Amino acid sequence: MAVFFEREGVRFAVIGAFGLHAYGLSRATLDLDLVTEAAAQPAAVALLESLGYETLYRSPGYSNHVHVVPAHGRVDLMYVDAETSRILFGGCRMLALPSGRRVPVPRPEHLVAMKVQAMKNNPRRMHRDLADIQDLLELPGVDLGEVRAYFERAGLLERFDEIRRPA
């Protein structure tokens, strides 16, 4: 996917477990999660389907794909609008994946924002995503005020307070 996006001049970033891993954090999942520009959705979905992936779900903001050969795994794509793209991709850092390949990864605060939105949309994700967020908040230089604002906008401020309370 990275080669496709780079060739097409489409901005993208690695998120999910591989995004966390790029910051030295581990989570036991092998699906590939990427964020890209909304305008790239038709071409990205067409590419995945041409590679043998079945589209399980598709909306303006997300698409989920699984390969017919289970070893090829799952690819989840998030699509963001032009204004979000400007902010998100403007703050990306080039970090190394386990393979050593350097890819754009959003700032920890932006990874948190995506996880907060995921929790709001699907409360069953709450415990897993809160654990990831706690790990992200331990990284040096994370702007806690910015993170708090994401929780507040999502109506989840009590969850932010919960994970920030001393043990």
N, C-alpha and C positions, 0 to 999 in steps of 0.2 A: 504494500500500500504506500509506504513512504516513497518508493521510487516513482510510483504513479503520480502522487501529489507533487513531488519535486519536478518531474518532467512536465506536468501540466501547469506548473506555476501556481498551485493552490496551497494556501496556508493550511497547516495542520499541526497538531501537537498530540503527544502520547499522554493519555490520562489513565485512570484505573490502576490496576496492580502494577503495570510496567511503569507508569508515571510515579507511583510511590517508590518503586524499586530504584528509580533513577535518583531519588533523594536518600537512598540507603535504608528504606523501610520495606519490610516484606509482608506479603499477603499471599496466601495459598490459593491462587487461581491462575489459569493459563490463558484466559481469553484476552484478546487484544482490544483495547478501548482507545478510540481516537476521537478528537474533536476537529472539525473542519468548517469551512464556510458553507452556509446553506445552499449557495448556488452550485456547489460541487456535488450535491446529492445525486442527481440523475446519473452522472458519469461514474461516481463511486459505486453506486448500486449495480450499474451495468457491468463494471469491471469485476466486482465480486461474483456476480452471477455467471460471468464468462469463465471464471476460475473454478466453478463448481460449487459455489456457495448458494444455499437456499435462503431467500429473504423470509425471515420469520415474522417480522413486524416492520412497518414503515409508517412514519408520521413526518410532519414538517421538521420536527426537532430531533428525531432519533430513527435509527434503523438497526436491526439485529440480524446477523447472518450466521449460519452454521454450515460447515462443509459436509459433503456427503461422506467423506473419509474422516472419521472422528479424530484421527491424529492431527488433522489440519486445524482443528479447533473452531472457535467462535470469534467473530469480529463484531463489535458493537461500535456504531458511529453516532456521535452527537453533532448536530448542525446548528451553528449560531449565526445570528443576523450580522449585518455589516458593522453596526456600532459595537456590539459585543466582540466581534472579530478584531476590530481595531484595538480595543483594550486588552483582550486576552492574548492575542498574538504579539502585541507590542511589548508584553512583559515576559514572554517565554525565554527560557534559558536553554542553551544547548548542553544536554547531559547525556551520559553514556548509559545504554541499556546493558543487560547481562552479556549480550553478544559483543559489546565494545562499540557498537555503532552509536554515533552521536545523533540525537534527535531533539527537536524542540519539545520542551515540557513546560506547562504553565507554572507560574509562581505558586508556592504552597497555598497562599490565600485564595487563588483562583481554583485550585483543586478542592479546597474546603467549600467554596461557593457552590461548586457542582455537586458535592456530596450533600450539602444542606438542601439543595433543590431536589435531589434524588430522595432524601428522607421525607421531604414535604409531599412529594408525589406518591411515595410508597412507604408508609410508616413501618412496614415489615423489615425495611433495610436499616432501621434506626440503630440497633446495637452494633452491627458490623461497621456502619459508616461513622458512628461516634468514636469507635475504637481507632479507625484510620485518622479521624480528625484530631484526636488526642495526640497521636504520633506526629502528625504534621505540625501541631502547635509547639512541639518540643524542638523543632528545628530553629537554629539561630536566626534572629532578625525577623521573625514572623510578626506582622502587624496585627496585634490582638484587637485593636479598635476596628479595623477593617473587617476582621472575621466576625466580631460581635455584631456589626451592622448587617452582615449576611444572614445571621440567625434571626435578628430582629425583623428584617424585611420578610422573612419566611414565616414569621409567627412562631418561631421556635426558641425564643430567647431563654426560656427556662432550661432548655437542653444545654445551651452555652454555659449558663450559670452552673449547671450540674457538673459539667466536665472541668470547669475551672475551680471548683471548690477544693480546698486542700483535703487530702485523704485522711 
